């Protein structure tokens, strides 16, 4: 076996749009030699039953991600701003359509 | 003189990681790939998911055996779709396993070298077309009973794979049952084929849930970690209770003289599979162990040039 084969094909993360009007949603991952093969494999692996009308394949090593830590200070600014939620405001029950 | 207890900063940090992990498990939340996890949790998951993935991949063989000899175009299309699904299920699970830091190649090599196992059910041969139906009904039925609770397993990627798989397995079981029902409406010879097939697969199907709880050393820890949600014996009971009315509707006899409804328990009593046979098959002495691995190795070796060509093509394309 050559080194080219021992080194695995790159990992792609696959996103599928279920139907028009919906976002692409992450469905899983797969290995492919190149972008075109990633799309073909994604079709075979993740849309055998009409699960999608559009596929995104993204090289996993190109994804930028936040830290998995729940205590990540990245999310701290949203933690204490209850006034950003509609339930923070008390409206009398007899006020309609609010 | 005794030395004062020393708690290094590293030890304290470790304790905090363990505590956070256990807190996530305790509130029934999911562990995700980049979370810290105990090494044994990771190793248990790798073993279980790899075994599961390998079962899907090896599981293509017993049924693939009949694709060229399907009795009609309809049955052939169904069987092709089903075997293709098994390949897909293997891929979902390999992907889940890779999120734990093992490579696909490593998994394939460990399957071929026998370091990792697959379900012993696939070491039994498929001798007639009725076996395609019986595998769908009983083997996929047992797999579903095993897999539905795993949709709630504590490791996120594993649970998500199981949800996809369970959706697709339902077709597998129904096509098998319908195949058998069709044969049961046929000739005496066809009915005899179905009964003979059920006689061969019933006990190996019960073995799919693993050894009795008393002999399953991993179960307790796996349940504490939320990897497994039910015990082997609990799932086996559920499967027997589901299968009995199905067998009656089909008109076949399940080959267990001890199988009887127990009003008090609200469950069926049933006999135990031959566990010596189970351990022998797991250790490699089943009728088809050598054949299954040899076939997988051949497919891997003979596909090497395709993988090499695709890699070369991609490299060339990238340069131009």
Contacts between the chains, C-beta under 8 A, distances in Angstrom:
chain1	res1	chain2	res2	distance
A	1	B	304	6.5
A	2	B	308	6.3
A	4	B	308	6.4
A	4	B	311	4.7
A	4	B	312	7.1
A	4	B	315	7.4
A	5	B	304	6.4
A	5	B	307	5.2
A	5	B	308	5.3
A	5	B	311	6.2
A	6	B	105	6.9
A	8	B	103	5.9
A	8	B	104	5.9
A	8	B	105	5.8
A	9	B	307	7.8
A	9	B	310	7.6
A	9	B	311	7.0
A	9	B	314	7.9
A	11	B	98	7.4
A	27	B	164	7.8
A	28	B	92	5.9
A	28	B	95	5.4
A	28	B	160	7.5
A	28	B	161	7.4
A	28	B	164	7.7
A	29	B	95	4.7
A	29	B	98	7.6
A	30	B	91	6.5
A	30	B	95	6.6
A	31	B	104	6.3
A	33	B	307	7.9
A	33	B	310	4.0
A	33	B	311	5.4
A	33	B	313	6.9
A	33	B	314	4.0
A	34	B	310	7.7
A	34	B	313	7.3
A	34	B	314	3.9
A	34	B	317	6.1
A	34	B	318	7.6
A	37	B	310	6.5
A	37	B	314	7.6
A	44	B	84	7.9
A	44	B	88	7.5
A	45	B	88	5.3
A	45	B	91	5.3
A	45	B	92	7.6
A	48	B	81	7.8
A	48	B	84	7.1
A	48	B	85	7.1
A	48	B	88	6.6
A	49	B	168	7.6
A	65	B	34	7.7
A	67	B	34	7.9
A	68	B	32	6.1
A	68	B	33	7.8
A	68	B	34	3.9
A	68	B	35	5.4
A	70	B	20	7.6
